[in-house]
Amino acid sequence: MSQPIEIALIDLREWIRKETASIVEPLRNKGTNLLKEIQERLNDTIESSEKIFEKSDSEMQKSNPKTYRFARNANKFARSLSERIKTVNVPEKVNHESLQTLGNDLEKTLTTAMQQRGEAYPYITPYFIFDRRRLDVTLKRLADIYKDLRNFLTKYSKAKMVEDTSSAIDKLLQTINQADEAEKQREKVEQREKSLQQELMKTQQEIANVQSRAELTELMEAEKRIRELRKSVKHSLRHLQKPFFKLQRLTRRGNVAIPLDEARKLGDYLRDPFEALATEEEGHPMLKGILRKVEEAITQGKLKLKSTRLRKAQEQIDSVLNHASLNLLHKSCMEARSRKTQLLTSGVAATFQNKLVGLQEELRQLQKENELISSRIKAIESEHRQLLEKIENEKKELEKTVFHLTGKNIQVVFSQTK
C-alpha cells in the first residue's frame, strides 16, 4: 500500500470537497433544480385548489338551493387541501437530511390529499368538473415529482457520504476539544492538589509546634490520665449500672424516696461515672448513700435483678461500703480532675489547647478536601483516557470513510487543530 497522505484535520473538509466535486456538485445542482420544480408543482396544486375555493365561494353567495350544498362541500375541501399543501416546506439547501424530510412531508401530504379527494368528490359531483380535472392533473404531477425525488435520493448516496464525513469531522473536533478541556481541568486540579499538600504540611508543622509546648504537654498528659481513670471507674462500677438505672426509675415513679442531692448524683453516675466520683467529697458519701438506697430497695423487693446480676451487685456494694475499695481510685480521680482544672485556669495551657483544637479541625478539613481532589483527579484521568480512545476510533473511522470516497489512503493529523 502506498504511503498515506498526511492531511490536517482543519484542512480535511476542503480537501474532500475538491476530491469529490466532480461527483457531488452535479448531484447538488440537479437537487437544486428538483427543489425548484417541486415548489412549482406545489404552487400549481395550491392554485388549482384555490380556484375551486373561489368558484365554490362565488356559487355559495348565489344561495341556489340546487347547488349550495355541493358548493359548500367543494369550498370546505379546497380550503383544507390548500392549507395542508402549504405546510410542505421546500428547503433552500440541498442535503440528504433536508431532501429526506421533504420526501416524507410530500408522501404524507399526497396521502392526505388523495384521502380528502376520495371523500369529497362524491359530494361535489357533477359540479366544478373542469376545476376538479385541473386539480387532478396537478396532484398527478406532484405525485410524479415525488417519485423523482425518491429516485434522486437513491442516487444521492455519494453526496450523503460526503455530508456524513463533514459531520464526522465536526464530531472529531468536538471530541478533541473535550479532551483538551479535560486536560486543562486536570492541570488545574493538580495545581490545587499541590497547593493543598503545602497547606497540609504547614498545618501539621504548626500542630507539632503547639504540641511540643510544655504547658500543653502537661495538659495532654492530664487528659490522658483522666481517660485511663474514666475506664477504671466505669469498670469498677460496671455491676452497679443496672441497679442505678432501676433505682432512678423507682425514684421517678415515687416507689423509692431519696434526697434530692442524691437523686442528682445518681443521674451523674449514670451519665459520667468518672465525673460523678471525682466531684465527690472525701470518702464519697453520696455514692455510699445511693448504694444504701439500692441495698434497701433490694431487701424490700422493690428493686429486682436476675440472680447472677444480683450477686455481683451485692458484692460490689459490700466492697464499697465495708471495704473502702474505691478510696484509692476516688483520690486519683480527684487529683487528676483538679490538675486539669488548675492547668486550664492558668490560661496558657487553655490558649494552646484552643489553638490545637482549631489547627486539628483545619487539618481534618484539608485532609477531606485532599481526598476529594484525589478522587476528582482519578475521575478526570479516566475521562481523558476514554476521550483519547474515542478520538483514535473516530480518526480511524474517518480515514476509512475518506478512502471509500476518494480511493486515497490518508492520515489525519491534529497538529494544526489547536
C-alpha positions as CSV (number, residue, x, y, z in Angstrom):
1,M,0.0,0.0,0.0
2,S,1.2,3.5,-0.9
3,Q,2.4,5.9,1.8
4,P,-0.6,7.6,3.3
5,I,-1.2,11.3,2.6
6,E,-1.0,13.4,5.8
7,I,-3.8,16.0,6.0
8,A,-4.5,18.3,8.9
9,L,-8.0,17.8,10.3
10,I,-8.9,21.5,9.8
11,D,-8.0,21.2,6.1
12,L,-9.7,17.8,5.5
13,R,-13.2,19.2,4.8
14,E,-11.9,21.4,1.9
15,W,-9.7,18.6,0.6
16,I,-12.7,16.2,0.4
17,R,-14.8,18.9,-1.3
18,K,-12.2,19.2,-4.0
19,E,-11.7,15.5,-4.4
20,T,-15.4,14.8,-4.7
21,A,-16.5,18.0,-6.5
22,S,-16.9,16.2,-9.9
23,I,-19.4,13.8,-8.4
24,V,-21.1,15.9,-5.7
25,E,-21.6,19.2,-7.5
26,P,-23.6,17.8,-10.4
27,L,-25.8,16.0,-7.9
28,R,-26.4,19.1,-5.8
29,N,-27.1,21.1,-9.0
30,K,-29.7,18.5,-10.0
31,G,-31.1,18.6,-6.5
32,T,-31.4,22.4,-6.6
33,N,-33.4,22.2,-9.9
34,L,-35.5,19.4,-8.5
35,L,-36.4,21.5,-5.5
36,K,-37.4,24.4,-7.8
37,E,-39.7,22.1,-9.8
38,I,-41.2,20.7,-6.6
39,Q,-42.0,24.2,-5.4
40,E,-43.6,25.0,-8.8
41,R,-45.8,21.9,-8.7
42,L,-46.8,22.6,-5.1
43,N,-47.8,26.1,-6.2
44,D,-49.8,24.7,-9.1
45,T,-51.7,22.4,-6.8
46,I,-52.4,25.2,-4.4
47,E,-53.6,27.4,-7.2
48,S,-55.9,24.7,-8.5
49,S,-57.4,24.1,-5.1
50,E,-57.8,27.8,-4.6
51,K,-59.6,28.0,-7.9
52,I,-62.2,25.6,-6.7
53,F,-62.4,27.6,-3.4
54,E,-63.0,30.8,-5.3
55,K,-65.6,29.4,-7.6
56,S,-67.4,27.5,-4.9
57,D,-67.5,30.6,-2.7
58,S,-69.0,32.6,-5.6
59,E,-71.6,29.8,-6.1
60,M,-72.5,29.8,-2.4
61,Q,-73.2,33.5,-2.5
62,K,-75.9,32.9,-5.1
63,S,-77.8,30.8,-2.5
64,N,-79.1,28.5,-5.2
65,P,-80.8,25.6,-3.3
66,K,-79.8,23.2,-6.1
67,T,-76.0,23.9,-6.0
68,Y,-75.5,25.4,-2.5
69,R,-74.7,22.1,-0.7
70,F,-72.3,21.0,-3.5
71,A,-70.6,24.3,-3.5
72,R,-70.2,24.3,0.3
73,N,-68.6,20.8,0.2
74,A,-66.2,21.9,-2.6
75,N,-65.4,25.1,-0.6
76,K,-64.5,23.1,2.5
77,F,-62.5,20.5,0.6
78,A,-60.5,23.2,-1.4
79,R,-59.7,25.2,1.7
80,S,-58.5,22.2,3.7
81,L,-56.4,20.8,0.8
82,S,-54.8,24.2,0.2
83,E,-53.8,24.6,3.9
84,R,-52.4,21.1,4.0
85,I,-50.2,21.6,0.9
86,K,-48.9,25.0,2.2
87,T,-47.4,23.2,5.2
88,V,-44.9,21.5,3.0
89,N,-41.6,23.4,3.3
90,V,-39.2,23.2,0.4
91,P,-35.6,23.7,1.7
92,E,-33.2,26.1,0.2
93,K,-30.1,24.0,0.8
94,V,-29.6,20.6,-0.8
95,N,-28.5,17.9,1.6
96,H,-29.7,14.3,2.3
97,E,-31.4,15.2,5.5
98,S,-33.5,18.1,4.0
99,L,-34.4,16.0,1.0
100,Q,-35.4,13.1,3.1
101,T,-37.6,15.4,5.3
102,L,-39.2,16.9,2.2
103,G,-39.9,13.4,0.8
104,N,-41.6,12.4,4.0
105,D,-43.7,15.5,4.0
106,L,-44.7,15.1,0.4
107,E,-45.7,11.5,1.0
108,K,-47.9,12.4,3.9
109,T,-49.4,15.3,2.0
110,L,-50.2,13.3,-1.0
111,T,-51.8,10.5,1.1
112,T,-53.9,13.1,2.9
113,A,-54.8,14.9,-0.4
114,M,-56.0,11.7,-2.1
115,Q,-58.0,10.7,1.0
116,Q,-59.7,14.1,1.1
117,R,-60.3,13.9,-2.6
118,G,-61.9,10.5,-2.4
119,E,-64.1,11.6,0.5
120,A,-65.1,15.0,-1.1
121,Y,-65.6,14.3,-4.8
122,P,-68.9,12.2,-4.5
123,Y,-70.5,15.2,-2.7
124,I,-69.2,17.7,-5.3
125,T,-70.1,15.8,-8.5
126,P,-71.4,16.8,-11.0
127,Y,-70.3,20.4,-10.4
128,F,-66.9,22.1,-10.9
129,I,-65.9,19.4,-13.4
130,F,-63.2,21.3,-15.2
131,D,-61.6,22.6,-12.0
132,R,-61.6,19.2,-10.5
133,R,-59.8,17.8,-13.6
134,R,-57.3,20.6,-13.4
135,L,-56.7,19.7,-9.7
136,D,-56.3,16.0,-10.5
137,V,-53.7,16.9,-13.1
138,T,-51.7,19.0,-10.6
139,L,-51.9,16.2,-8.0
140,K,-50.7,13.7,-10.6
141,R,-47.8,15.9,-11.5
142,L,-47.0,16.4,-7.8
143,A,-47.0,12.6,-7.3
144,D,-44.7,12.2,-10.3
145,I,-42.2,14.7,-8.9
146,Y,-42.4,12.9,-5.5
147,K,-41.3,9.7,-7.3
148,D,-38.5,11.6,-9.0
149,L,-37.3,12.9,-5.6
150,R,-37.3,9.3,-4.2
151,N,-35.3,8.1,-7.2
152,F,-32.9,11.0,-6.8
153,L,-32.3,10.2,-3.1
154,T,-31.1,6.7,-4.1
155,K,-28.5,8.2,-6.4
156,Y,-27.5,10.8,-3.8
157,S,-25.6,8.3,-1.6
158,K,-22.1,9.6,-2.6
159,A,-23.1,13.1,-1.7
160,K,-24.6,11.8,1.5
161,M,-21.3,10.1,2.4
162,V,-19.5,13.5,1.9
163,E,-22.1,15.2,4.2
164,D,-21.7,12.4,6.8
165,T,-17.9,12.9,6.6
166,S,-18.3,16.6,7.3
167,S,-20.4,15.7,10.3
168,A,-17.8,13.2,11.4
169,I,-15.1,15.9,11.2
170,D,-17.2,18.2,13.4
171,K,-17.7,15.3,15.9
172,L,-14.0,14.6,16.0
173,L,-13.2,18.3,16.5
174,Q,-15.7,18.4,19.4
175,T,-14.1,15.3,21.0
176,I,-10.7,16.8,20.7
177,N,-11.9,20.0,22.4
178,Q,-13.4,17.9,25.2
179,A,-10.1,16.1,25.6
180,D,-8.3,19.4,25.7
181,E,-10.7,20.7,28.3
182,A,-10.3,17.6,30.4
183,E,-6.5,18.0,30.3
184,K,-6.8,21.7,31.3
185,Q,-9.1,20.7,34.2
186,R,-6.7,18.0,35.3
187,E,-3.8,20.5,35.4
188,K,-5.9,23.0,37.3
189,V,-7.0,20.3,39.9
190,E,-3.4,19.1,40.2
191,Q,-2.2,22.6,40.9
192,R,-4.8,22.8,43.7
193,E,-3.6,19.5,45.0
194,K,0.0,20.7,45.1
195,S,-1.1,23.9,46.9
196,L,-3.1,21.8,49.3
197,Q,-0.2,19.5,50.1
198,Q,1.8,22.6,51.1
199,E,-1.0,23.7,53.4
200,L,-1.2,20.3,54.9
201,M,2.5,20.2,55.7
202,K,2.3,23.7,57.2
203,T,-0.7,22.8,59.4
204,Q,1.0,19.6,60.5
205,Q,4.1,21.5,61.5
206,E,2.1,24.1,63.4
207,I,0.3,21.3,65.3
208,A,3.7,19.7,66.1
209,N,5.0,23.0,67.4
210,V,1.9,23.6,69.6
211,Q,2.0,20.0,70.9
212,S,5.7,20.5,71.9
213,R,4.8,23.3,74.3
214,A,5.4,22.2,77.9
215,E,2.1,23.6,79.1
216,L,0.1,21.7,76.5
217,T,2.2,18.6,77.0
218,E,1.3,18.6,80.7
219,L,-2.4,19.2,79.9
220,M,-2.4,16.4,77.4
221,E,-0.8,14.1,80.0
222,A,-3.5,15.1,82.5
223,E,-6.2,14.4,79.9
224,K,-4.6,11.0,79.1
225,R,-4.6,10.2,82.9
226,I,-8.3,11.1,83.1
227,R,-9.1,8.9,80.1
228,E,-7.4,6.0,81.9
229,L,-9.2,6.7,85.1
230,R,-12.6,7.0,83.3
231,K,-12.1,3.5,82.0
232,S,-11.2,2.3,85.5
233,V,-14.2,3.9,87.2
234,K,-16.5,2.5,84.5
235,H,-15.0,-1.0,85.1
236,S,-15.2,-0.7,88.8
237,L,-18.9,0.3,88.8
238,R,-19.9,-1.9,86.0
239,H,-22.1,-4.2,88.1
240,L,-23.9,-1.1,89.6
241,Q,-25.1,0.4,86.4
242,K,-28.3,-1.7,86.1
243,P,-29.2,-1.2,89.8
244,F,-28.6,2.5,89.5
245,F,-30.9,2.7,86.4
246,K,-33.7,0.7,88.2
247,L,-33.3,2.9,91.3
248,Q,-33.7,6.0,89.2
249,R,-36.8,4.7,87.6
250,L,-38.3,3.7,91.0
251,T,-37.5,7.2,92.3
252,R,-39.2,8.9,89.4
253,R,-42.3,6.7,89.9
254,G,-42.3,7.5,93.7
255,N,-41.8,3.9,94.8
256,V,-38.5,4.9,96.5
257,A,-37.7,8.2,98.2
258,I,-34.2,9.6,98.2
259,P,-32.8,13.1,98.9
260,L,-32.7,15.5,96.0
261,D,-28.9,15.8,96.0
262,E,-28.5,12.0,95.9
263,A,-31.1,11.8,93.1
264,R,-29.0,14.3,91.1
265,K,-25.8,12.4,91.9
266,L,-27.5,9.2,90.8
267,G,-28.1,10.8,87.4
268,D,-24.4,11.8,87.3
269,Y,-23.2,8.3,88.0
270,L,-25.4,7.0,85.1
271,R,-24.1,9.7,82.7
272,D,-20.4,10.0,83.6
273,P,-19.2,7.8,86.4
274,F,-15.8,9.4,86.4
275,E,-17.0,13.0,86.8
276,A,-19.5,11.9,89.5
277,L,-16.8,10.1,91.5
278,A,-14.2,12.9,91.0
279,T,-16.6,15.5,92.4
280,E,-17.4,13.6,95.5
281,E,-16.2,14.7,98.9
282,E,-13.6,12.5,100.7
283,G,-15.0,9.1,101.4
284,H,-17.5,9.6,98.6
285,P,-20.5,9.8,100.9
286,M,-23.1,10.5,98.1
287,L,-22.2,7.3,96.4
288,K,-22.4,5.4,99.7
289,G,-25.8,6.9,100.4
290,I,-27.1,5.8,96.9
291,L,-25.7,2.3,97.5
292,R,-27.6,2.0,100.8
293,K,-30.8,3.0,99.0
294,V,-30.1,0.3,96.4
295,E,-29.5,-2.2,99.1
296,E,-32.6,-1.2,101.0
297,A,-34.8,-1.4,97.8
298,I,-33.4,-4.9,97.1
299,T,-34.2,-6.0,100.6
300,Q,-37.7,-4.7,100.3
301,G,-38.2,-6.4,97.0
302,K,-38.8,-3.2,95.1
303,L,-35.6,-3.5,93.0
304,K,-35.3,-6.9,91.4
305,L,-32.4,-8.3,89.5
306,K,-31.5,-11.7,88.0
307,S,-29.6,-13.9,90.4
308,T,-26.2,-13.6,88.8
309,R,-26.6,-9.8,88.3
310,L,-27.9,-9.5,91.9
311,R,-25.0,-11.4,93.4
312,K,-22.4,-9.3,91.6
313,A,-24.2,-6.0,92.5
314,Q,-24.3,-7.0,96.2
315,E,-20.6,-7.9,96.2
316,Q,-19.8,-4.5,94.6
317,I,-22.0,-2.7,97.2
318,D,-20.3,-4.6,100.1
319,S,-16.8,-3.8,98.8
320,V,-17.5,-0.1,98.6
321,L,-19.5,0.3,101.8
322,N,-17.4,-2.0,104.0
323,H,-14.0,-2.4,102.5
324,A,-13.2,1.0,101.1
325,S,-12.5,-0.5,97.6
326,L,-12.9,2.8,95.8
327,N,-10.9,5.0,98.1
328,L,-7.6,4.9,96.1
329,L,-9.5,5.3,92.8
330,H,-11.5,8.2,94.2
331,K,-8.4,10.0,95.3
332,S,-6.7,9.5,91.9
333,C,-9.8,10.9,90.1
334,M,-10.0,13.9,92.4
335,E,-6.3,14.7,91.8
336,A,-6.4,14.2,88.0
337,R,-9.5,16.4,87.7
338,S,-8.0,19.0,90.0
339,R,-4.8,19.1,88.0
340,K,-6.6,19.5,84.7
341,T,-8.7,22.3,86.2
342,Q,-5.6,24.0,87.5
343,L,-3.8,23.9,84.1
344,L,-6.9,25.2,82.3
345,T,-7.4,28.1,84.7
346,S,-3.8,29.1,84.3
347,G,-4.8,30.4,80.8
348,V,-1.6,29.4,79.0
349,A,-2.5,25.8,78.6
350,A,-6.1,26.7,77.6
351,T,-4.9,29.0,75.0
352,F,-2.7,26.4,73.4
353,Q,-5.4,23.8,73.7
354,N,-7.9,26.0,71.8
355,K,-5.2,26.7,69.2
356,L,-4.6,23.0,68.9
357,V,-8.3,22.2,68.5
358,G,-8.5,24.8,65.8
359,L,-5.5,23.5,63.9
360,Q,-6.7,19.9,64.2
361,E,-10.1,20.9,62.7
362,E,-8.3,22.8,59.9
363,L,-6.2,19.7,59.3
364,R,-9.3,17.5,59.1
365,Q,-10.9,19.8,56.5
366,L,-7.7,19.9,54.5
367,Q,-7.4,16.1,54.5
368,K,-11.1,15.8,53.5
369,E,-10.5,18.2,50.6
370,N,-7.4,16.3,49.6
371,E,-9.3,13.1,49.4
372,L,-11.9,14.7,47.2
373,I,-9.3,16.2,45.0
374,S,-7.5,12.8,44.6
375,S,-10.8,11.3,43.6
376,R,-11.5,14.1,41.2
377,I,-8.1,13.7,39.6
378,K,-8.7,9.9,39.1
379,A,-12.1,10.6,37.5
380,I,-10.7,13.3,35.1
381,E,-7.8,11.0,34.1
382,S,-10.3,8.2,33.4
383,E,-12.4,10.5,31.4
384,H,-9.4,11.8,29.5
385,R,-8.2,8.3,28.6
386,Q,-11.7,7.5,27.3
387,L,-11.7,10.6,25.2
388,L,-8.3,9.8,23.7
389,E,-9.6,6.3,22.8
390,K,-12.7,7.9,21.3
391,I,-10.5,10.3,19.3
392,E,-8.4,7.5,17.9
393,N,-11.5,5.4,17.0
394,E,-13.2,8.4,15.3
395,K,-10.0,9.3,13.4
396,K,-9.7,5.7,12.1
397,E,-13.3,5.6,11.0
398,L,-12.9,9.0,9.3
399,E,-9.8,7.8,7.4
400,K,-11.7,4.7,6.3
401,T,-14.6,6.7,5.0
402,V,-12.3,9.0,3.1
403,F,-10.7,6.0,1.5
404,H,-14.1,4.7,0.3
405,L,-15.0,8.2,-1.0
406,T,-11.7,9.0,-2.8
407,G,-9.8,5.8,-3.1
408,K,-6.9,7.6,-1.4
409,N,-5.1,6.4,1.7
410,I,-4.9,9.4,4.1
411,Q,-3.7,10.0,7.7
412,V,-5.4,12.7,9.7
413,V,-3.1,14.8,11.8
414,F,-4.1,17.1,14.7
415,S,-1.1,19.4,15.0
416,Q,-2.9,22.3,13.3
417,T,-6.3,21.9,15.1
418,K,-5.2,23.7,18.2
